[in-house]
């Protein structure tokens, strides 16, 4: 949205050149994104991971949540061994007899749900807080930014650990704790971008036309602040996934009956010295690939949305 085109937008008839222009910008965006083979690889990898997580009930030979199908006699079986039910344990089994391949597929579902849900809620909260701070300024901005500074000065792992310890175990508790940890990043970023946009002429024109504060913030300022938010969202999604795995590894995240990637890694840690490496190794590889794929996509989005960063 440019300063010169805003006054004419209200006079332009519906169906004018805006849709074709938006479509052309999106096509150029996709074309520039696909120029980087590493980013395309990351996008393909995260697409495969999402599909595996979505179709886990159809792909996994065992439901790791169903304790009736878990046999202790299958515990700590090496990769390629046969389970008592007859299927092959391609990645081996963990200490309670769960198929690791099935546990990883279901664990990816938990990781993606936690990362996306906490990221979306934190982004919405941070957007609102950042816009309010930048738009109204003054004492409101000072109070909000001091809270943000206090939040960012604390280690995120420590804050999440304390909150989950107080709230208890469960996916909803972890999501709430991660929202508290992440919202300040979005608020600070949006506030910085909104301060620049607030001083531009199209915002003054919107105010002079009598538009409400809410409409001015959401319709005119917010769209021009979304580019850095998209980049931060990818980084924070990967960060949330790693935090969930860390909390579950420490024993304060998800219970043992819900085998997230962190729980699977934690289950195998005590068997590492006895040579049962696969119990922690394969879930760790799945966690690493997920985080790397998201970060590769986020790095490319940062370059495409800010052309000054491209070589």
N, C-alpha and C positions, 0 to 999 in steps of 0.2 A: 504494500500500500504506500503510494508516494504522496508527498504533500500536495502536488499539483492536481492529482486526480480525485482527491477526496470531495471537494465541493461539487464536482460533476457527477459523482456516483449516485446521489439522491435523484438527479434529474435524468439519469440514463434509463431507458426502458428496460424491462425485464428481458433476459435472453440476449443482451448485448455481447460485446467481445470478451467479457470477463471469463466465461467458461472455456473458450478456445485458448485464451492466454494461460489460464490455469492448467489446462491439459498440456499445453506446450511446455510449461515450466516443469510439470511432473515428468514428462518424457525426457527432458534434458537432465533432470535430477537422477532418473533411473539410468540413463546412459552414462553419466559421469560416475555413478556408483559402480556400475559393472565394468568400468575400465580397470579397476584394481582387482587382480586375480586372487590376491590374498583375502580380500573382503568377500568376494564371490564364494571362495572356499569356506569362509566362516559362515556365510549365509546358508550355504548348502548343508553344512554340518549341523547348524542349529535347527534347520528344517527337518533333518533326519531325526535329531533328538526329540523334537516336538512330536513328530509322527509316531516314534517308538513309545513315547509317554502316553499319547492319546489312545493308541491301540494296544496298550499293555495287556488288558484282559484277553485279547485275542492272540497275542504273540507269546505271552509267558506260559510255560508249561505248568506252572504252579501258582496258586494265589498265596503269597507269603503272609497275608493277613488271616488266612483260614488255618487256625492252629490244629484243626482236625486232620489236615493233610500234611502236616509237618511231623516227621518221624525223627526221633533223636538218634536212631541208628544210622541216619544219613549225615550226621554231623561231621564236619571237617573232611568231607570227601574231596579228593583232588580234582582238577579239571579233567573232564572226559569220563569220569566214573559214572556208573549206572545207579540211579536211584531205586529204592524199593518199589516205587510205582511203575518202573519200567522206562521212564524217559532218561535222557542223557543229561548229566550235570556238566554242561559245556564249560562253565566257569567255576565249577566246584560248588561246595555248600559252606555255610557258615557254622558257627558253633552250636546252633540249635537245630540244624538239619534243613534250613531253608535253602532253596536253589538260589545261587547268587545272581544268575541271569534274570530270574523273575524279580528278585529283590531290587536289582538295579533299575529295571523297567518301572516298577512301582515307585521306587525312590526318586526317579526323575520326575514323576508326576508331582510328588510333594515339593520337590525343589522348585519346579517351574511355577506351581501355584503360589508358593510362598513368595518367590521373587517378583512375579507379576502383580499379585494382589497387594503386597506391601508397597511396591513401587507406584502403582496407580493411586492408591489412597494417599501416600506421602506426597506425590506430585500434585494432586488436587489441593491438598492442604497447604503445601508450600506455595503454589500459585496464588491462592487467595491471600495468604499472609503477605507474600512479597508484593503483590499488586497494591494491597491496602497501604503498606508501609511507604511505597514509592509515590503513590498518588496523593495521599493526604499529607505526608511529611510531618514535620514538627514533632510534637511530643509523642504522637502515635508511632511515628517511625523510630524515635529514640528508644521507646519501650520495647518495640518488637525486635529491633536489631540487637539490643542488649540481651534479650532472651536467646536470640539466634547465636550470638557470640558465646554465651554460656554453654549452649548445647554443643557447639562445634569444638569447644575447648576440652570437652570430656571425651575419653576414648570410647568409640562406638561399641567395641566388644564388651567393655566394662558396663556400659549403660544397659545394653541388651541382656547381659548376664544377670544384672540385678533385677531388671524388670521381669524376666522369665522366672527367676527364682521366687519373686513375690507373687506373680500371677499363677504359676503352675505350668505343667506340661500340656502341650496341645498345639495344633496348627494355628488355631485362632489366637492363642496367647503369643505365639512367635510372631505372627503377622502384626499384632498390635505393638509388640516391642520394637519390631523393625520400622514401623511407621514413625514411632517416637524418635528413633535413631536417625531416620533419613530426611524428614521434612525440612530440616534447617538448611540442607544443601540446596534444595529447590527454592526456598524462600530467599536466600542470599543471591542466587543467580538471577531470579526473576526481578528482584528489587533493583539490581544493577542495570539490567536491560530496560526496565520500566522507567528508571530515572532519565535515561537518554531519550526515550520515546515521549515522555511527559512534556518535555520542553519543545517539541516540534510543533509546526504550525497546524497540522491536521488535528491535533488534540485541542488546540486553542479554538479551531473552527468548530469542532464538535461541541465544545463548551458554549460557544457563542450562539449555537443553534438551539440551546436549551436542553441538550440531552442529559439524562440523569448520570450520576456518577457511576452507577453499576453498568449502564450501557456503554459509557465511554471506556471504562476499563476493559470490559469483556469483548466488546466489538471492535475497538480501535487500537487499544494498547496491547492486549494479550496476544493477538495473532502475530505481532512483530517481536514477541518475546519467546516464541515457541521453539525456535531453532536451537538455542543452547539447552533448553529443557529436554529436548529429544535426546541429545547427546548424553546429558547427565542421567536420563532414565535408563539408558543401556548400561552405563557404568554402575549405577546403583542397583540394577537388577542382578548383575553378576556379584556385586558386593553382598546383596541380601542372601543370595544362594550360598555363598561362602560362609556368611554369618550363621545361617541356619545349620549348616553342616558343623560349624565350630561348636555351637550350643549343644547340638545333639551328641557330638563327640565327647563333650564334657559331662554329659548325663543330665542336663537341665532342659533339653529341647523336647524331642518327641520320645514317647515311651518305647520300650523294646518291642512291643507288639506292632508298631508302625515302622517298618524298616526303611527309613530315609537313608540317603547316602551317608550322612554323618553317623547314623546309628550303625550301619553296616561296617563302616571304617572302624568305629569304636569297638564293635564286636570282635574284629580280627586283630586288634592291637595286642591283646594279651597272648595271642598265638604266634606273633612274629618271630620270637626267639626260638620257637620249636619248629620252625620251617614251614608253617602254614601261611605263607605269604599271600596267597590268592584271596584270602578273606578280606583283607584290607586293600590289596593292590588294585583289583578290578573296580571296586566302587570308587577308589581314589582316581583312577584313570577316567572314569565316567564324569566325575566332578570336575576334573581338570579340563577335559574336552568341552564341557558345557560352558565353563567360565571363559576359556580362551575363545570359543566361537562367538560368544556375546561381545567380548572386548574387541575382536577383529571387526565386527559389524559396527560397533560404536566408534572405533577409530576412523573408519571410512566415512561414517555419517558426519563426524566432526569436520573432516576435510571438505566434504561436499557442501555442507551447510555454511561453511566459512571459507570461500574460495581463496582468501589470503593465506590460508595454511597450506594450500596445495603447492607443489613444486612447479 
